[in-house]
Every structure is written in structure tokens, then in C-alpha cells.
């Protein structure tokens, strides 16, 4: 199995860009990733491409990946579109890593994009729902806010977690985003404000949820043995894990654990040869604030049921022992569905290279970073672990 | 790079099954594939899954792959949906092969499905069009029939190919399907009938085109070193190639060559360590009859421009030197978009194992079989080469 390195990352700003086309957004992320390959890369040297999206912007339904790749001058590379709802580009990354690890590709691209601003807001929320169990959950009238609200309520019931604990994730992430120029929501939030926000799906408040976002991101990878030809600061992908689960929450034995995330984490740690204790910082999938707490437990950052006290301890703050969602996470950096997975890679790789966009956000001394990308309410999860090369 | 083997294949009948749901179709193909693993396989031992579809049946837009896998008892395997228009499951196969070759997965599934009978026929043709270049080709009013008609007209102009040569592919494939119980269209066709059929897009006639089809298919793969634990008749995947091209035909230097197919074939031959001369039989992507002639040339079965005389020689008939589309191909076996790639694998693997569904269709002495799966009008192409284990 060949070792794999990231040699360049790029991302658009996250936000609402109704004036930009799908191709423009993708092109912007691709140009940024190519420019980030310090010693240069000819786009025609990309062997294989994996492009994550859920909705294809409603435009190019088929051959989506070749169309995006052609838009940024990478014609010819075998390109395919990967869909796994909100984990689409987490899986694109996993498959790009496989393509290189198998010896087939020397240079591969993992990317993601979503254009969510083409529809009225209520219709956006509708098509997002079509990533849940369409036959049961949707017909029963619930949506992702409702499903995560049930998880939150159950976590409070089983473990005594307080609503304040859940709100703390939203507060932390919104405050983290203030210093992130690529983030969508950069207004700070206090615990008092978060607790007093209007209900979305009780106990979740509006400020506990991500929004509707446009954005694109790309990571360029190569065989680790070649990485120094492209940059003096390659970042190794040392662990990769994936798991799936029943799509509908009523089919799962637990409502407070994402088994797919637990399995993906386990595989990622095993392949990396490290444990959760080694993880210095992480970007996790906080589509709703409760999801971040579940991630702490599924990834082994704290014991099962203890995510409330764990976040209260301040461990995951920017200056804590293990910062989580220093970027602002999905809640505040933004969640352009297909882009989120490789957007997390953008953040983690920049941190490990000491290239955070603002000095305020730069973590010091971090060796191991983790990304955790969840599809739907846990139907598919991809976890990756990255390591700076000393 | 680990060697990879196919240990079981399954496919539904191809046809119009408005009464069957997506899950039923997928389940039927999965059960058949599992039953085809002679010594048995526990579905929970599948490590990873790659599911090809274009439209997701219009139903489960997101997390499509976990939903299909759960429907057949394979919950937990990291599952993602691969889209590449008509080449969706050809790329699913390629990525399943990578997952195993990289050492990550021991057992992986490549599958495909399409449910096209949910919409009125005219709307089906419309959404198929959204796999072409939406901004240019579609707005100019053309569709795939029109694009392939231009390729046919240009081939006739450049190389003196006769309309009869093109029709011969349709005639051969429709006659081949008569003996295939899994095929959609099993009525024979004569050259006279084909030449007299109504125009679809001149010079292509209605009988030169595939139809609207429902169907699903699955191939189960594992590390070659483990294959004998599952079957005494494993089939090795010795070559894999992929290529992409500009999505719109007006952006390509040639209208009579699919560069993506040429590149995919070249990579497949190189990785297999053989040449086109070694290929004993093939299933190629004849969405329109002209596409089969282009495939002969792109894959090196004959010289550039010589596909007309080549098909006229009878070389690709069932009893010819190199049978092509012995199954009936897309034109007569059927073309349920996402299923076509792994449906080709179903045919080739059964032939190499001496398990053709009817004695009449069984080829004798074949060692190397090839599949050629094209997305759109050539935007993405996957080619694979299979070898029987002696």
C-alpha cells in the first residue's frame, strides 16, 4: 500500500453566491488548490478525480465530474462524481486515497461542491430531506432538524446532558468563525443568546443549526514518495475509515451513537496506528450542535455519555487541549453539502502546515489532525487522519 | 498492488418493471450475486460498496448507496454512490477494484441500478439529456440521438462507412439477444428491416438505438489470494482503465473517436499486460449502433476508420473470431443506465466461467474478456479486462 500525501488545498469562501455558476465556484477552488502546490503542478498530470456533490446544483445531472474537471483545465483524468449526501467529498477523499494507495494513480484530486442558493429557502430544505429515509422518515413528516432534535433529547434523557452543553458547541463554533475569512457566519454568539434563540426543533435552536451555503473545495494528493517534488510541506494522509448504517434512525439500536462514525473512527485509528489520545485537533461534522457532542464520543475524545462535561471543560476551544472546529465548523464556517468533506481537509492541512489564514486561528505544535464527515444522520461516515511531515 | 478477483455476479432481467421498487430491483440483483458465490459469503463480510446510478430512480436523492445496501442486508460496509451517467457502474467497478488493490478492503461490491419506467417516455428522454453538456448541447436542442447521429454521419463522410455497416451492429445485437433470457428486446431483426426502420436522427434509425430500461446488477470482488475460499471458478480483473474527455462533442478535436475510450483501453491493456489481439470477446457500449463501430476502433479491434469492413467480415458475430455483445448489448439486452457497467461484468464473468444462461450463447475457449462502458457521448469511459483462472 503506497503512502499518500496532500500537496495542495483550495477552497472558495463559503456563503451565498447566487451570481456565481457551479463552474465558477469549482474553478475558483481548483485554481486555489493548484496555486497551493508550491513548486507547481501541470493540471494535465492529474491521473484521476473524485468529485463530491449531492444535488449537482440541479444543473448537470450526469457526467458531473468530467464537466467540473473540464471547467478547470483537468480534461482527460478519469473523473467520477461521488454522492453520499453531506459526506460526499469525505468519500471522494477516501477513494482518491485508494486510487493512489493501490498504485494506479500518481496524482489524484478529491473535490466537492454544492450550489444551494438557486432555490427558495423552503425548497432547499425540502431536497435536503431527500437524503434521509425517503419512504419512512420523510413521509412521517420529519426532517434532519427533527432527527437531530430527537438525538439531542435522548442524549439529555440518557446521560443528563444539559441544553447548555449542546448550545456550547454552537457558541464555540460561531465565535471561532469570527476570525475565519472563509466562513459564512462571522457574528459572535454568547451562551445567553444561544439559549434564548428561537426554537428550530426543540431542544435545538436556530443558532444550533448550519445554514444554506454555496461553496467548493479541492485537495490534490500524490504518492508520498513524490510529494517533495511538489512542496516542501506535504501532509500525509495516515488514516482513512468509512462506515455505513441504517439510513433511518428508527432502524438503529441507539439514537445517541452513530455506529458508522464509530466504525469509521476505529478504522482510521487502526490504519494510522494511533489512538484518539494522539489527535491534536479535529474538524467534525456539526450540522447541528448535538452532532458535535456525538462526534466527541464516537471518536473517543471522551467517554460515552460524557460529551456534556467534556465540552464544558473547554477542552475543545481554540486554546483548549484538543481544539475542535477551529474553523467555525458547519454551523458557522458553513455547510455547502458536497464541499464540506474536502473543506475540512482544507482547514486541517493548512493548520498542519502552519498556514492558517489568520494568525489568531493558527494552532501551534499540532502533529495529528482529524476530519469527520457525516452523511445524513449517520448513514455514511468518512474519517481521515492527517500528519504533518517534520 | 493486490490482485483482484470476481467471485460472484448477479443481474435482474432487463425490461420495464413499473411494479418493482428500486429496493426490490437492487435486492434481486444482490441475492443473485450472493447465491453465485459458490461456497457462500456472509453479506456482513462485505467491507466496501460502490453503487452506480444516474437518477437514483428519482427517489432517494442522498445516501443512495447506504439505502440500497441496507435493502440487501449489507449494512455497515462503507458505501457510496458513483455517478458517471451511463458509465456509473463501470466506474463503481474501477473504484471497487482500487479499494481491494490498495489493501484496504478484502471483499467489495460493485453494483448498478436504474429505474427508468417511473416517468412518461418523453420525460425519460429529457433527463437522459441532462448527461450531455447542459449549457451548450442541450440549449442548442440536440440530444444523444442527435449527437451519435452526427458521429455516424461524420464517420460515413471520413471513411466511406456505409449505413448498412452501422445497421449491422444493431442487427447482430438484436439477433444475439433472442437467446438471452435476461434481455429486454428478444425479437430478431434483419438487415432489410433495420434499413427500412423509421428515422430516429438520420442516419440512425429507431432500431439502431437502445430503449428505456429498468434493471440492476452486482459483482462481488475480493483479494485474488482469498478467492478460492469462495469459489473454484474465480475470474481475475487483470486490467482497468479510465478516461475522460470534454463533455460536449463540439469541444473535441475528432467526432469519430472517443479519446476517453482510447485512453481507457490503453490503460486497461497496459495494466493487464496484453494487447487488443488477445481479447477473445467483449461487451461494448452500443447505446447507438455507431457507438459499437467506434468502440472497435478505439479499442484496437480494427484500424481507425475500418470498423465498417470489420463488422461486415462477421468477426464480431457470436461464431466470429471475436464476438462482441453476445448478450445483445445495450441495444437489445437493454440499457438501464446505472446498471449497464456491472451488467457487462455479469455477462463476461459468466462466459469465462462457462456459465452462460443458454448453451447457444456459451462461447468456447475464451480466456480474455473485455467490458467497455461509456458515459454520455464519451465524457467518461471505463474499460476492464477479465481472465478466467485455469
Interface residues (C-beta under 8 A of the other chain):
Chain A: X1 X2 X48 X49 X54 X55 X59 X60 X61 X62 X63 X64 X65 X66 X67 X69 X70 X75 X76 X77 X78 X79 X80 X81 X82 X83 X84 X85 X86 X88 X91 X94 X95 X97 X98 X99 X101 X102 X103 X104 X127 X128 X130 X131 X132 X133 X134 X135 X240 X241 X242 X243 X244 X245 X246 X247 X251 X259 X260 X263 X264 X271 X375 X376 X379 X380 X382
Chain B: X1 X2 X48 X49 X54 X55 X59 X60 X61 X62 X63 X64 X65 X66 X67 X69 X70 X75 X76 X77 X78 X79 X80 X81 X82 X83 X84 X85 X86 X88 X91 X94 X95 X97 X98 X99 X101 X102 X103 X104 X127 X128 X130 X131 X132 X133 X134 X135 X240 X241 X242 X243 X244 X245 X246 X247 X251 X259 X260 X263 X264 X271 X375 X376 X379 X380 X382
